[in-house]
């Protein structure tokens, strides 16, 4: 029985939640192949009900339940997939925990006050920077993005302090990005950096440094193609707050 049910727990469950718990305990051998949506479908409930029932049984959500099941599973592939899912969960959870609300609000304020926003990134991170810049433009922010090292350094050397440099970098050590941040800083232009390295040189030249969490287990060791999930989360938080701020301003 994967979900322990005491008399106290049973009393706290609704009828539907009891059916969910019963289904889980009776189908333990299938659970590693099911998603929370599948369980909700099988029990004529909802994902929220499934999650609530699991938590009432003293297990911290569906992901913990699935991890507990996979640990005892003899199928190597099931265990491996679960480890991958858990890696993504850890990165997302830790990144959200580490993001400072004051930094997000400060970043939004700088973007709104800037005459122009320059978004710099290199490598695969450029895709996140491009999406971020496009969304700024959709909100009528004067913004441009580049991954060309010569262009970004050239812009930073003569940048107007009324502009803003916003840099995305996974490790925070890419030399062209650090040089650009240093040049902009020397010109008195505020800089915002988003990375997964709180000790990086990039942060030294930024008035705001938003740091995500990157898992130390990587799939590709010979190439810099590690997931940018933490940076994607950071960019989404900033953009969503930009939207919220715009909507609130329109209501005033």
Residue pairs with C-beta under 8 A, 6 or more apart in sequence:
1 25
1 28
2 24
2 25
2 28
2 31
2 65
2 68
2 69
3 21
3 24
3 25
3 54
3 57
3 59
3 65
4 57
4 58
5 21
5 25
5 57
9 56
9 57
9 58
10 18
12 56
13 21
13 53
13 56
16 43
16 44
16 45
16 49
17 49
17 52
17 53
17 56
18 53
19 43
19 44
19 45
20 39
20 43
20 45
20 49
20 50
20 53
20 54
21 53
21 57
23 39
23 42
23 43
24 31
24 39
24 53
24 54
24 65
27 34
27 42
28 69
31 39
31 65
31 66
31 69
32 66
32 69
32 70
32 73
32 75
32 78
32 82
33 78
34 42
36 47
36 50
36 51
36 62
37 47
39 50
40 46
40 47
40 49
40 50
43 49
43 50
50 62
51 61
51 62
54 61
54 62
54 65
55 61
59 65
59 68
63 85
63 86
63 89
66 82
66 85
67 82
67 86
69 82
70 78
70 79
70 81
70 82
70 83
71 79
73 79
73 82
87 215
87 217
88 227
88 229
90 213
90 215
91 212
91 213
91 214
91 215
91 227
91 229
91 230
92 229
92 230
92 233
94 212
94 213
95 212
95 213
95 229
95 230
95 233
95 234
96 233
97 213
98 211
98 212
98 213
99 210
99 212
99 233
99 234
99 237
100 210
103 208
103 209
103 210
104 210
104 237
104 238
104 241
105 241
106 207
106 208
107 166
107 192
107 208
107 210
107 238
108 238
108 241
108 242
108 245
110 164
110 190
110 192
110 207
110 208
111 117
111 136
111 141
111 164
111 166
111 238
111 242
112 141
112 242
112 245
113 164
114 142
114 162
114 163
114 164
114 190
115 142
115 160
115 162
115 163
116 142
116 143
116 144
116 163
116 164
117 133
117 136
117 141
117 142
117 143
117 144
117 163
117 164
117 166
118 143
118 144
118 145
118 146
118 152
118 155
118 156
118 159
118 163
118 164
118 165
118 166
119 129
119 132
119 133
119 136
119 143
119 144
119 145
119 146
119 166
119 167
119 168
120 129
120 145
120 146
120 147
120 152
120 165
120 166
120 167
120 168
120 177
120 180
121 128
121 129
121 145
121 147
121 167
121 168
121 169
121 177
122 147
122 149
122 169
122 174
122 176
122 177
123 147
123 170
123 174
123 224
124 224
124 225
124 228
125 168
125 169
125 170
125 228
125 231
126 145
126 147
127 228
128 168
128 228
128 231
128 232
128 235
129 145
129 147
129 168
130 145
131 235
132 145
132 166
132 168
132 235
132 238
132 239
133 143
133 144
133 145
135 239
135 242
136 143
136 239
136 242
137 143
139 242
139 243
139 246
141 242
146 152
146 155
149 176
152 176
152 177
152 180
153 176
153 179
153 180
153 183
155 180
156 165
156 179
156 180
156 181
156 182
156 183
156 184
156 187
156 189
157 183
157 187
158 187
159 165
159 183
159 184
159 187
159 189
160 187
160 189
161 187
161 188
161 189
161 190
163 189
164 189
164 190
164 191
164 192
165 180
165 181
165 184
165 189
165 190
165 191
165 192
166 191
166 192
166 193
166 194
167 177
167 180
167 181
167 191
167 192
167 193
167 194
167 195
167 202
167 206
168 193
168 194
168 195
168 231
168 235
169 177
169 193
169 194
169 195
169 200
169 202
170 195
170 196
170 197
170 214
170 224
170 226
170 228
170 231
171 195
171 196
171 197
171 200
172 178
172 193
172 195
172 196
172 197
172 199
172 200
172 201
172 202
172 203
173 197
173 200
173 201
173 202
174 202
177 202
178 200
178 201
178 202
178 205
181 191
181 193
181 202
181 205
181 206
182 205
184 191
184 205
185 191
185 205
185 206
190 207
191 205
191 206
191 207
191 208
192 206
192 207
192 208
192 209
192 210
193 200
193 202
193 203
193 205
193 206
193 208
193 209
193 210
194 209
194 210
194 211
194 212
194 231
194 234
194 235
195 202
195 203
195 209
195 210
195 211
195 212
195 231
196 211
196 212
196 213
196 214
196 230
196 231
197 203
197 211
198 209
198 211
202 209
203 209
203 211
210 234
210 238
212 230
212 231
212 233
212 234
213 230
214 226
214 227
214 230
218 226
219 225
219 226
220 226
